[in-house]
Each structure stands twice: as C-alpha cells, then as structure tokens.
C-alpha cells in the first residue's frame, strides 16, 4: 500500500516533465521579450566581437547586424514556442491519462519555476560564459550581470523545488485533499 508521501511524490513527478518543459519555454520568452525586445540589452549574437567560438560580429547598431540578430532572436523564439507547445502537449497527456487526479497548482508552478531556472542556468553558462555570444548587459559590469542571471536561475530552481514539494494533490473522484 502506498503512503501519502509516495502518492504525493508520484503525482508531482507525473507533471514534472511538462512543468519543466513549460518553464524552459516561458523562461526563454521572458528572456527574449524582456531583455531582447523591451529593454534591448542584447540580442542572440550581440557580443560575437568578443565571443569564444569565432562567430562573425553582428553589431546591433547597423542594419545588417540588426537583421542577423533579429533572425537569430526569431530562431530562439521558435525554440521557446516549441518548448511551450511540447510542455502543453505533455501536460495534456498527463491530464487525460489520469482523469481522476487533480494536481495542486503549486506542483505545476513549482516545476515551471524549476524549468525557468534551468533555462537561465543552461543559457547563461552556455551563451554568456562558454560561447560568449552575448551577455545580459554588455559593458563595464557585464560579468556581474551574467552572474546575477545565474544566481536568479539558482533561486528559481530552489523556489520551484520548494513550492512543488509543498503541493498536496487530491483525487477528484473523492473530492478530498
């Protein structure tokens, strides 16, 4: 017979993957919309003059540079959109497979925060530090901005983990928590 803890863990885990994939996509949208478009701090290839892999430099203050950066920002947004679409499909499959189960929003949103944090950590380490193709905000304090981005990713992962751990799923057929 399964204990309440095992049941809670199994139900939380059944939406782990959809939540994390949704979080990756939604975190990418926050990055792309807020940092690329609204604040215009960077685009995907704005630091390729100092990158670590030899990509041609596409400055954002030239028409050609902005065209190339906008193209790669679009490819990035297509990836994040596909992540959200896949996350929704996975979530739908979990919901239809377990019609009697209802997950507390804490479980789903906790995993979404974990996914967003993982996006920040992977994208931050890969693009900002290893490849060097862009930075959160280029300039005198760019390393601090990049480290802050990573720290925010760690906080999101921790907050999401804690949030989903406190989720209490219920069986909709019984109507009890």
C-alpha positions in Angstrom: 0.0 0.0 0.0 1.4 3.4 -1.0 2.0 6.0 1.7 0.7 9.6 1.4 4.3 10.7 0.7 4.7 8.2 -2.1 1.4 9.2 -3.6 2.2 12.9 -3.4 5.7 12.2 -5.0 4.3 10.1 -7.8 1.6 12.6 -8.7 4.1 15.5 -8.5 6.6 13.6 -10.7 3.9 12.9 -13.3 3.8 16.6 -14.1 7.5 17.2 -13.5 8.4 16.9 -17.2 5.6 19.0 -18.5 6.2 21.7 -15.9 10.0 21.8 -16.6 9.5 22.0 -20.4 6.9 24.7 -19.9 9.3 26.6 -17.6 12.1 26.4 -20.2 9.8 27.8 -22.9 8.3 30.5 -20.7 11.7 31.5 -19.2 13.0 31.8 -22.7 10.1 34.1 -23.6 10.8 36.3 -20.6 14.5 36.5 -21.7 13.6 37.2 -25.3 10.7 39.6 -24.8 12.1 41.5 -21.8 15.9 41.5 -22.4 16.0 41.3 -26.3 12.9 43.4 -27.2 11.7 45.7 -24.5 14.9 46.6 -22.7 17.1 45.9 -25.8 20.1 45.0 -23.7 21.2 42.3 -26.0 20.3 40.0 -28.9 21.4 36.5 -29.5 24.7 37.5 -31.3 25.5 41.0 -30.0 28.8 40.0 -28.3 30.3 38.0 -31.1 33.1 40.5 -31.4 34.4 39.0 -28.1 32.9 35.5 -28.3 34.9 32.3 -27.7 34.0 30.5 -30.9 34.7 32.8 -33.8 31.2 33.8 -34.9 31.2 36.9 -37.2 30.4 40.1 -35.4 26.9 41.5 -36.0 26.6 44.8 -34.1 23.1 45.9 -33.3 23.7 49.4 -34.4 23.9 48.5 -38.1 21.1 47.5 -40.4 22.8 44.2 -41.4 23.8 43.4 -37.8 20.3 44.0 -36.5 18.8 41.9 -39.3 21.1 38.9 -38.4 20.4 39.4 -34.7 16.7 39.6 -35.3 16.8 36.4 -37.4 18.6 34.5 -34.6 16.3 36.0 -32.0 13.4 34.6 -34.1 15.0 31.2 -34.2 15.4 31.4 -30.4 11.8 32.4 -30.0 10.7 29.5 -32.3 12.6 27.2 -29.9 10.9 28.7 -26.8 7.5 28.5 -28.6 8.1 24.8 -29.4 9.1 24.2 -25.8 5.8 25.6 -24.6 3.8 23.6 -27.2 5.6 20.4 -26.2 5.1 21.2 -22.5 1.3 21.8 -23.1 1.1 18.5 -25.0 2.8 16.6 -22.3 0.6 18.2 -19.6 -2.5 17.4 -21.7 -1.4 13.8 -22.0 -0.9 13.6 -18.2 -4.3 15.1 -17.5 -6.2 12.9 -19.9 -4.3 9.8 -18.7 -5.2 10.4 -15.1 -8.7 12.0 -15.3 -9.4 11.3 -11.6 -6.2 13.1 -10.5 -6.1 16.8 -9.8 -2.8 18.4 -9.2 -2.5 21.5 -7.0 -1.2 24.5 -8.8 1.8 24.5 -6.5 3.1 21.3 -8.1 2.7 22.6 -11.7 4.0 26.1 -11.0 6.8 24.8 -8.9 8.1 22.7 -11.8 7.6 25.6 -14.2 9.9 27.7 -11.9 12.4 24.9 -11.9 12.3 24.8 -15.7 12.7 28.6 -15.9 15.7 28.4 -13.6 17.2 25.6 -15.6 16.8 27.7 -18.7 18.6 30.5 -17.1 21.4 28.3 -15.9 22.0 26.4 -19.2 21.6 29.5 -21.4 23.7 31.6 -19.0 26.5 29.2 -18.7 26.5 28.3 -22.4 25.8 31.6 -24.2 27.3 34.1 -21.7 30.3 32.2 -20.4 31.3 29.3 -22.6 30.4 30.6 -26.1 30.4 34.3 -25.1 27.9 35.2 -27.9 26.0 37.6 -25.8 25.8 38.9 -22.2 22.8 40.0 -20.2 24.1 43.6 -20.4 27.4 44.3 -22.2 29.8 46.8 -20.8 31.8 47.5 -17.8 29.9 45.3 -15.4 28.8 42.6 -17.8 30.3 39.7 -15.7 28.2 40.9 -12.7 25.0 41.0 -14.8 25.8 37.5 -16.2 26.5 36.1 -12.6 23.2 37.8 -11.4 21.4 36.0 -14.2 22.8 32.7 -13.0 22.0 33.5 -9.4 18.5 34.3 -10.4 18.4 30.9 -12.1 19.5 29.1 -8.9 16.9 31.0 -6.9 14.1 30.0 -9.4 15.2 26.3 -9.2 15.2 26.4 -5.4 11.9 28.3 -5.1 10.3 26.0 -7.6 11.6 22.9 -5.9 10.3 24.1 -2.5 6.9 25.1 -4.0 6.3 21.8 -5.7 7.4 19.9 -2.5 4.5 21.5 -0.6 1.9 20.6 -3.2 -1.0 18.4 -2.0 -2.6 16.6 -4.9 -6.1 15.3 -4.4 -8.3 12.7 -6.0 -11.1 14.5 -7.8 -13.3 11.4 -7.6 -13.3 11.5 -3.8 -13.3 15.3 -3.5 -10.8 15.3 -0.7 -7.4 16.8 -0.5 
